[in-house]
Amino acid sequence: MVREPASPERKPSAFRLAHVLLAVAAAVGLLTVYVATRSPTELPLSPSGKPTDEQRVVYLGRSLLEAGKEQEAVDLMQAYVKANADDAIVRPVLARGLMALGDFEQAERVIDDAIRLAPRNAAALWLKGQLVRRRGGDAAFFFRQAVESPDAGAEIWAAYGLELLSEGRLDDAETFLRRAKDAGLADARTLGPLGEIALRKDKLEEAEMSLTGAVQSAPREARLWAMLAEAQKRSGGRDEAAETLRRGLESCGDRPELLMGLGDVLGELARYEDAAAAYVKAAAFEPLEGEAFLRAARVSFLAGRLDEAAQQLERAARRLGGDEDVEALRERIMQARSAQSQSTSRASSRPLSGR
């Protein structure tokens, strides 16, 4: 059915749009910051060289979402969509806001409208896939439609690359992630997974290069630091890996993957007491408590600190029970203590010289 042109009275006047923008922005105290900190060149431009109304709404809506003002973003975009029934550009951003508020049913209705209005809208198709997945449906169909859309760009390519990576399709994932990177998305969203792929393919130099860029882009992502250290360690750079893990801890705080990695590297460097300290810190994270104390006991044993090793092993046993590794290390500690006791006994029974 051919859609009739919207009647003039349904289209908002410039005054109406300005009123919506000002009212919402003023309500959250954002307009002053928006005007003061944003250059007009940061806004997407229409062919005329000026941002369209919908581009302005998308830009401000995204800014509100990034600032954690989801309800204000939704209010703004709903007002625009209500006055612009044929809009398919603002709707996907509105759906993101609704998803952030937990209103997934309304978000899907908004996305369905966007797809009805623009069947090949990549952003809408991608969000439809996410919403379908959330309710247990087949998201892959919509993701493929999104990535094959003529208006798919770096964000969609990167997201699809991550999907493929999660499925273990490393080569296909790399293709889309590189496409996104080459299109200008050269930050942790592409460099991180590209580094992971290179690491899994044992291309260590390539992995280190990508992951170095990734941690510079997202220094608070502990997993990126851990993967970078792993690439360095596997290349033979254990000291470099230890330094990377320390820097990661400085940036991210005490994170279990970094503490466990640091303990492993320090243990390989025969810095057993430092390794034990790292493992004990990691044991504060309950899911790792048993394994962390077991590793701490191992390096304390290698440092000759048998009492500490025994105490750490008992704490590991409380979590791991009759684990084979626990029992094997307990036997080694008992043997070492017995040998130590016998040595002390012989030394004390030996006659003093000159008597």
C-alpha positions, 0 to 999 in steps of 0.5 A: 500500500502506498503511504500518503504523505504526512499532512502538514499539521503532523509535521513539527514546526521549527518552533515545536522542535526547538521547544522539545529540545529546550524543555528536555535539556533544561529539565536535566540541566544539560543544555548549557553543557551541550552548547558550551562543550560541543562544536557544531562540527561534531554533529553529523551533517546532512548534504546541505552542510547543516545537521537535520532535526533528526540528527540533532535529536539523535546526537543529543539523545546519545549524549544523554544516554552516555551521561546516564540520563536514560529517562531524559533521553527517552522523553526527548526521543519519544517527543520527536517520534510522536511528532514525526511518525515516519522517522526511522533514524531516531527510533533505534536510539530510542529503543536503546534508551528503552532497553537501558530502562528495562522496557524491552517490550516497548523497545521491540515495538519501536524497533519493529516500527523502524524496520517497517519504515526502513526494512534495511536499517542496519541499526534497527536490524541489529537491535532486533537481533539482540531483543530476539535473543533476549527472549530465546529466539534466533538472533543470527538471522537479524544479525546477518541482515544487519551486516549485509545492509547497505548502511552497515558501518564500522560499529555493526561490523565490529559487533558482528565480528564479536559474534563470530568470535564467540562462536569460535569462527576466528577467520570470519571474525577477523575479517569483520573486525579488520574491516571495522578497524580500517573504517576508523574504529581503531580502539579497544572494540576492535584491537582487543578482539583482534589481539585475542584472535592473534593470541589464539592463533599463536601470532604473538607479535601481532597479538602484543601490538594489537593489545598494546593499542587496546589497553591504551584505548581502554586502560580499565579493562582488566582482561586486555591487560591479562591478554597482553601479559600472556602474549608477552610471557609466551614470547619469553618476556616474563619480566615485561609481563610482570610489569604489564600486570602491575600496570594493569592493577594500578589502572583497574584495582585488584582484579582476580585475573590480574592477580592470578596472572601476576602470581603465575609470572612471578612464580616462573621467575622464582620470586616465590614470596611475591607470587604467594602474596599475589595469590593470597590477594586473589583468594579474596575473590570467593570463586577463586579462593580454593585455587588461589590458596593452592597456588599460594601453598605451592610457591610458599613450599618452593620458598621453603616456608613450610608453615605458611604453605601448610596453612594456605593448603588447609584453606585451599582444602576447605574449598577443594576438598580431597582434590588430588593436587591438594593431597599430593602437595600435603604429602610433599609438605609432610615429607619436607617437614619430616626431613627438616625435623630429622636434620634439626634433631641430628644437628642438636645431637651432634657433640660440640667441638672441643668437648 
